[in-house]
Amino acid sequence: MHKKVTRTFLRTDETMEKYMRISSERKELGHKVDHFLRWQENLVKEFDNWVIVTNEFPYDAVASTSHMIATKREVGFDWALLSTEEREEYELIKKTYLAEHYDAIWENLPRGSTVAHHFHVHLIVLKREEI
């Protein structure tokens, strides 16, 4: 089941156009595409149970860096579905690597998530300018 894709103002017009076009093409093909199963192609950092990958459709209107951390195994987006080992490693990664490299962790709720079938959260570095 595909969600209706709507425009947000987190992406630039160019990225949003690409997102809308590719989402429409995927919907017409009628198959689920899981980018996280091809995580090696977009790898930023690998851990035992987690990978950090670049976001194919970054939040580039507000962020200079837009990555995602995802489980290596395919598991739905529900914290309760994570194994104890996955949860413990995530907390360690969050306190160490993520705290050193990102400004925010963004978790989409079901209403805003378009990839609910694979657990992931967004990692962003906000755009900044001196004032």
C-alpha positions in Angstrom: 0.0 0.0 0.0 1.4 3.3 -1.1 0.9 6.6 0.7 0.0 9.7 -1.1 3.1 11.8 -1.6 2.7 15.4 -0.5 5.0 18.4 -0.7 7.0 19.4 2.3 9.2 22.4 2.7 12.2 20.4 4.0 13.4 19.6 0.5 14.5 22.1 -2.2 12.2 22.3 -5.2 14.7 20.2 -7.2 14.8 17.4 -4.7 11.1 17.5 -4.1 10.5 17.2 -7.9 12.8 14.2 -8.0 11.1 12.7 -5.0 7.6 13.1 -6.5 8.7 11.7 -9.9 10.4 8.6 -8.5 7.6 8.0 -6.0 5.1 8.1 -8.8 7.1 5.8 -11.0 7.5 3.3 -8.1 3.8 3.4 -7.4 3.0 2.7 -11.1 5.3 -0.3 -11.0 3.5 -1.6 -7.9 6.5 -2.9 -6.1 8.1 -2.1 -2.8 11.6 -0.6 -3.1 13.7 -0.9 0.0 16.8 1.3 -0.3 18.2 0.0 2.9 18.7 -3.4 1.4 21.2 -1.8 -0.9 22.9 0.1 1.9 26.4 -0.6 0.6 25.8 1.8 -2.3 25.2 4.8 0.0 27.2 3.8 3.0 28.6 6.5 5.3 29.4 4.3 8.4 28.8 0.7 9.3 28.2 -0.8 12.8 27.4 -4.4 13.9 23.6 -4.0 13.5 23.2 -0.6 12.0 24.3 1.4 9.0 24.4 5.1 8.3 23.5 5.9 4.7 23.0 9.1 2.6 19.4 10.0 2.1 18.4 9.6 -1.6 15.9 12.5 -1.1 17.7 14.7 1.5 16.1 17.4 3.6 18.3 19.8 1.7 16.2 23.0 2.3 17.1 22.9 6.0 20.1 20.6 6.3 23.6 20.6 4.9 23.9 16.9 5.7 20.9 14.5 5.5 21.7 10.9 6.4 19.7 8.0 7.9 20.6 5.3 10.3 18.9 2.0 9.6 18.9 -1.5 10.9 20.8 -4.0 8.7 18.0 -6.5 9.0 14.6 -5.6 7.5 12.3 -4.8 10.4 9.3 -2.6 10.5 9.4 0.9 12.1 8.5 0.0 15.6 11.0 0.4 18.5 9.4 -2.7 20.1 10.5 -4.9 17.1 14.2 -4.1 17.7 16.2 -6.8 19.4 17.8 -6.0 22.8 21.2 -6.0 21.0 20.0 -3.5 18.3 18.5 -1.2 20.9 21.7 -1.3 23.1 23.9 -0.6 20.1 21.7 2.2 18.9 21.9 3.9 22.3 25.7 3.6 22.3 26.0 4.9 18.7 23.7 7.8 19.6 25.8 8.8 22.6 29.1 8.6 20.7 29.2 8.8 16.9 25.8 10.6 16.4 26.5 13.1 19.1 29.8 14.0 17.5 28.6 14.3 13.9 24.9 15.5 13.8 22.7 18.2 15.1 19.4 16.3 15.3 17.8 12.9 15.1 14.5 13.0 13.3 12.0 10.2 13.7 9.0 10.4 11.4 5.7 9.2 12.9 3.5 6.9 10.9 1.6 9.8 9.3 4.8 11.3 7.8 6.7 8.1 7.1 6.9 6.8 3.5 9.3 3.9 4.4 7.5 2.3 7.4 8.6 -1.3 6.4 12.3 -0.7 7.4 13.3 0.8 10.7 15.3 4.1 10.2 15.6 7.6 11.7 17.0 10.7 10.0 20.2 12.3 11.0 20.7 15.9 10.0 23.2 18.7 10.3 21.3 22.0 10.1 22.2 24.7 7.6 23.9 27.6 9.3 25.0 31.1 8.4 26.7 33.7 10.5 24.6 36.6 11.7 
